[in-house]
């Protein structure tokens, strides 16, 4: 059986999302992450694993300072 990767599409534009670097700013700090982004409108897909994982860790780390 062959695995085929799921193709994500923008809900607004219908364009296929492409991997790009996205920069997040929070409390005067920045971090980057490779995310799926719509090449037409720029919307990004933030998965629950990213929101609950790395973004949550960075948020806690910065708020503890």
Buried (B, 14 or more C-beta within 10 A) or exposed (E): EEEEEEEBEBEEBEBEBEEEEBEBEEEEEEBEBEBBBBEEEEBBBBEEEBEEEEBEEBEEEEEEE
